[in-house]
Amino acid sequence: MMTTTVFIGGTGTDIGKTYVTCLLLRQLQDRGLAVRAIKPVISGFDPQAVEQSDSGLLLRAMGLEAGLKNINNISPWRFKDPLPPHLAAENTGQPLNLDHIADFCRQQATEDLDFLLIEGVGGIMTPLTYHHTTLDLIMGLECRCLLVTGSALGTLSHTLSAIACLQQSAVTLDGLIISESPLSYTDFDVVFNDFTKIIPHMAIKKISRHDYSEEIFSLII
């Protein structure tokens, strides 16, 4: 079986990547597909609140216990400081290594899987080291990508910039998912329609807050 690897990237932090990844997990599993999700690097991780962490939410969506052992299996690089990962790692005296992260991701794409979902940290251009960004990781993995964005003021500029970076780097972008922000710049449906007019060639889905019914799996199947 050939595993399809999809990177879930974002236009920034706290944009809805974990929410989208969990929803994808459930929708793919409901269709009888073997799927695993990982988040190799996470900052702002509180070991006293693992169930509420992004990694804990991914584990629960996979039907696994959100304990530290399982957390370590999907998120080996965890940092307590809520900082960009290159700074959070530097504070521990153990800077990140892009090759090590990429190797870990490749090892997760086992033959028994239909899909491997990799949730990124921060945005597409978030530094992992002083010389490499999340985009470099995506390029090195040569995998497909879904881009998650929000609906707050400024999202159009951030989204178009991220799309330009991905396309200029020849990354296969399967689609855009707009996750409703707590403070949208206008009505969410208006935001969605605005995106469809500005990027008419892009496959776009929207997810309203607390709505688990939106079908998004078709973007990657």
Secondary structure, DSSP 8 states (H G I E B T S, - for coil): ---EEEEEEESSSSSSHHHHHHHHHHHHHHTT--EEEE--EEES--TT-GGGSHHHHHHHHTT----HHHHHHH--EEESS-S-HHHHHHHHT----HHHHHHHHHHH--TT-SEEEEE-SS-TT-BSSSS-BHHHHHHHHT-EEEEEE--STTHHHHHHHHHHHHHHTT--EEEEEEE--SS-SS-HHHHHHHHHHHSTTS-EEEE-TT------GGGT-
